[in-house]
């Protein structure tokens, strides 16, 4: 999975925007004024951080080596996922939508 494909999907969410509030190298995707995804640019494989329901986070972290607590984020509510192929693209898309829905519902 490459950065461009992931970014295009993230930006396909309604009103999603891209910015760099933490400086170059960390792409931050927001819905309104709330972050729902971050990508560490230049990482290979791609690493994407997504907001997640805490109970689902625990299940995902236990099931997949490539899902870990959010890097430099609230570890209860964020996961960092290494897109190494352990999760299918459809699963990653589901988690992107889940993250988006969490921030837009509040």
C-alpha positions in Angstrom: 0.0 0.0 0.0 1.5 3.3 -1.0 1.1 6.8 0.5 -0.7 8.2 -2.5 -3.4 5.5 -2.5 -4.0 5.9 1.3 -4.0 9.7 1.0 -6.5 9.7 -1.9 -8.9 7.5 0.1 -8.6 9.7 3.2 -9.2 12.8 1.2 -12.3 11.3 -0.4 -14.1 11.6 3.0 -16.5 14.6 2.9 -14.8 17.9 3.9 -11.5 16.2 4.6 -8.5 18.5 4.4 -4.7 18.0 4.5 -2.4 20.2 6.6 1.0 20.2 8.3 0.4 21.7 11.8 3.3 19.7 13.3 5.7 20.6 10.5 6.9 19.0 7.3 6.9 15.2 7.5 3.6 14.6 9.3 0.6 14.8 7.1 -2.5 15.6 9.2 -6.0 15.0 7.8 -8.9 16.7 9.4 -12.7 16.8 9.2 -13.6 20.3 10.2 -11.1 21.2 13.0 -10.7 17.6 14.2 -7.9 15.2 13.2 -8.9 11.8 12.1 -5.7 10.5 10.4 -2.0 11.2 10.3 0.7 9.8 8.0 4.4 9.9 8.7 5.7 10.9 5.3 8.6 9.0 3.9 8.0 5.9 6.0 8.2 2.6 4.2 6.0 0.7 4.7 3.4 3.5 5.2 2.4 4.2 8.8 -1.1 5.7 9.3 -2.5 6.8 12.7 -6.2 6.6 13.1 -8.7 7.4 15.9 -10.4 4.3 17.1 -12.9 3.1 19.7 -10.9 2.0 22.7 -12.4 -1.5 22.8 -11.8 -2.1 19.1 -8.3 -0.7 19.6 -7.5 -3.4 22.1 -8.9 -6.2 19.9 -6.9 -4.9 16.9 -3.6 -4.6 18.8 -4.0 -8.1 20.2 -4.8 -9.6 16.8 -2.3 -7.8 14.6 1.4 -7.1 15.1 1.1 -4.2 12.7 -1.4 -2.3 14.9 0.1 -0.5 17.8 -0.8 2.3 20.2 -0.9 5.7 18.5 2.6 7.1 18.1 2.8 10.5 20.0 -1.0 10.4 20.4 -3.5 9.4 23.1 -2.8 5.7 23.2 -6.4 4.9 24.4 -8.0 6.5 21.4 -5.4 6.2 18.6 -3.7 3.4 16.7 -0.8 3.5 14.4 -1.0 0.9 11.7 1.9 -0.3 9.7 0.6 -1.0 6.2 2.8 -4.1 5.7 0.0 -6.2 4.1 -1.1 -7.9 7.4 -4.4 -6.0 7.2 -6.2 -6.1 3.8 -6.8 -2.8 2.1 -10.5 -3.2 2.7 -9.9 -3.4 6.5 -7.7 -0.3 6.4 -10.5 1.5 4.5 -12.9 0.4 7.2 -10.7 1.8 9.9 -10.2 5.1 8.1 -14.0 5.4 7.8 -14.4 4.5 11.5 -11.9 7.2 12.5 -13.7 9.7 10.3 -17.1 8.8 11.8 -15.8 9.1 15.3 -14.6 12.7 14.8 -17.6 13.8 12.8 -20.2 12.4 15.1 -19.0 14.5 18.1 
